[in-house]
Amino acid sequence: MKYVILGAGAAGITAARTLRKGRKEDSILIISTDDRVHSRCMLHKYLSHERDEKELNFVPEDFFCENNIEWMPGCTAVKLDTSSKELVLDNGQQISYDKLLIATGAESFIPPVGKLREASNVFGLRHLRDARAIDKKAEVSSKIAIIGSGLVGLDAACGLMEQGKQVTVIEMADQILPIQLDEKGAKEYQKRFENAGCRFYLGRKAQDTLCDEKGEVTRLLLDNGEEIPCDMVIVAAGVRPGTVGMDGEGIRIDRGIQVDKYLQTDVLGVYAAGDVTGLSGIWPNAMKQGETAALNMMGSEVAYTDTFAVKNTINFFGLASLCVGVIKPEEKDVVIAREDARNYKRILLRDGKVAGVLLQGDISHAGIWQYLIKNQIPIASIEKDIFELNFSDFYGIQENGEFVWKVS
Amino acid sequence: MRRIIIDASKCDGCKNCSLACMQAHRKDTGTLYDLNLLDTDNESRNFIYKNRTGGYTPIFCRHCDQPECVMSCMSGALTKDPESGHVCYDEKKCGSCFMCVMNCPYGVLKPDDKTGMHIIKCDFCKDAGGEPSCVKACPKEAIYIEEV
């Protein structure tokens, strides 16, 4: 049996590890555009020069050798023929497979604004190759404009400010981190970024670009007519599944590659996991999908059930936040908030159950909240300050010593 | 693998386990009698909660068979050791994203109070011979080691 995996990110690597655990003898090949295994969540540490390329690796250096996994780094599959079970790579090589996992991740979305798509000094921040290009350009740049103030945009801002760059962030919403935080939580971070020298344009859209003769954007034009001078632009306006070349016969591509609950595409033996499916865009879910797909590739029937993906953690300037579930309250929702000098905590209740949690400052022991929200655990009968809930309120233990949630 | 088994009914909340944990992982040297309980370098990695029925609930890392923390780690800092079965944490690799804190279904994990850049995680006292200090310190046998 020959297993081929496209992509060496969270899903691809986890799948390979899972396959090797279950199949000692079979051949496993990873083909990845990435020439190094790296954690996308740590690219800002590369931009700030806190870590080098090697230190972005999230597997041991001898991972491929140790697990007897063949790896073709720096290669991209450009064509998938599902009837002959063959891939064509960008170097012309043909690769056959018995079972295939598409875990090609996603690509930065560059909106069709002015010359953003054509200009040579506009970058996304998604891959190590993006970070390398940004880092190189940063050597000759002092003013950097960032479009988007989500986690990627602010990661980029952090890394580049660390390098002494003048950073301006443009955000369409009226607050930064609009998906993750409420206004109050966002303000705390905004303050810290501004103290570090970052400038924000909130509630503003980049509408056009002004370029020089080299084809570089020198000014971003905002929707209120203001101009932002810049030597480089980083676009952090979301991603699109990396489906290029994957449109082999029978593969359904909508927003991402469509899969059933076993993460199999419409083609028998071809699976997809991670961001390329469009199911979710966060690391833990990509790992789980990689594991689930691999188990099914080996003949199990394991459904991917842990689909809850509205969760994130944030850590900038030593201030940690955790946000799970609904952030924006609707009518009839009950919001309970509490704060002190170092903490802001907010719980959103819907129909008597916790629907959303936002913790800023101390996030100790906060793991229970995801479980409470994801599984819609009723808490009304627990007579206790809601902020004081902990696992002792749901404590159960199994014979093998593992904990289990006990819900009355 | 070897796991610390918990018999919560026997726990009387003396917190000798927490003290032993702090002593085992303290950065400076000395005896239990001069252990600085306020020094955030000496945080305990196990927790005793007073529960709603008036008793105590020991919350110790289970080194789960399917560890959710490992499945959320984007830096490779958290790994499940295939031999010991323990969930190991490499502070140097940690990217301080705290996804693991969010993903532990039992709320065991927390960022460290000292730097806010690492997590507090049971290491089965691997640097003290691999025999958990908490177990040795428990006068009630509320926690004990078992091969599972």
Contacts between the chains, C-beta under 8 A, distances in Angstrom:
chain1	res1	chain2	res2	distance
A	10	B	74	7.1
A	39	B	74	4.8
A	39	B	75	5.7
A	39	B	76	7.4
A	39	B	95	6.8
A	40	B	74	7.7
A	41	B	74	4.2
A	41	B	75	7.7
A	41	B	95	6.4
A	41	B	97	5.9
A	42	B	74	7.0
A	42	B	75	6.4
A	42	B	95	5.0
A	45	B	95	7.0
A	57	B	76	6.9
A	58	B	73	7.6
A	58	B	74	6.3
A	58	B	75	5.6
A	58	B	76	3.8
A	59	B	76	5.7
A	60	B	76	7.4
A	283	B	72	6.5
A	283	B	74	4.5
A	283	B	99	6.3
A	284	B	68	7.7
A	284	B	71	5.8
A	284	B	72	3.8
A	284	B	99	6.1
A	284	B	103	5.7
A	287	B	71	5.0
A	287	B	72	7.2
A	288	B	71	6.0
A	291	B	71	7.5
A	311	B	102	6.1
A	312	B	102	7.8
A	313	B	97	5.9
A	313	B	98	4.4
A	313	B	99	5.5
A	313	B	101	6.9
A	313	B	102	5.2
A	315	B	96	5.5
A	315	B	97	6.3
A	315	B	98	6.0
A	315	B	116	7.9
A	318	B	116	5.3
A	318	B	117	7.9
A	320	B	98	5.7
A	320	B	111	6.0
A	320	B	116	6.5
A	322	B	98	7.1
A	322	B	101	7.0
A	322	B	102	5.3
A	324	B	102	6.8
A	363	B	98	6.3
A	363	B	101	5.7
A	363	B	102	7.7
A	363	B	110	7.5
A	363	B	111	6.5
A	364	B	101	7.5
A	364	B	110	3.5
A	364	B	111	6.7
A	365	B	47	7.5
A	365	B	101	8.0
A	365	B	107	3.9
A	365	B	108	7.2
A	365	B	109	7.5
A	365	B	110	5.6
A	366	B	101	6.0
A	366	B	102	6.4
A	366	B	107	6.4
A	367	B	68	8.0
A	367	B	101	6.2
A	367	B	102	6.2
A	367	B	103	6.3
A	367	B	104	3.7
A	367	B	105	5.9
A	367	B	106	6.4
A	367	B	107	4.1
A	367	B	108	7.0
A	367	B	109	6.3
A	368	B	105	7.2
A	368	B	106	7.0
A	368	B	107	4.1
A	369	B	102	7.9
A	370	B	102	5.9
A	370	B	103	6.8
A	370	B	105	7.3
A	371	B	105	4.6
A	382	B	52	7.5
A	383	B	52	7.6
A	384	B	52	6.5
A	390	B	49	5.6
A	390	B	59	7.6
A	390	B	107	6.0
A	391	B	49	7.5
A	391	B	57	7.5
A	391	B	59	5.7
A	391	B	106	4.7
A	391	B	107	5.0
A	391	B	108	7.7
A	392	B	49	4.0
A	392	B	50	7.8
A	392	B	51	4.2
A	392	B	52	7.5
A	392	B	57	3.7
A	392	B	59	7.0
A	393	B	51	7.4
A	393	B	52	6.6
A	395	B	8	6.9
A	395	B	51	7.2
A	395	B	57	5.2
A	397	B	6	6.1
A	397	B	8	7.3
A	400	B	3	7.2
A	400	B	65	7.6
A	400	B	148	4.5
A	401	B	3	4.3
A	401	B	4	7.1
A	401	B	5	4.5
A	401	B	6	6.9
A	401	B	62	6.5
A	401	B	146	6.7
A	401	B	148	5.7
A	402	B	3	8.0
A	402	B	62	5.1
A	402	B	64	6.0
A	402	B	65	6.6
A	403	B	62	5.6
A	403	B	105	7.7
A	403	B	106	4.7
A	405	B	105	7.0
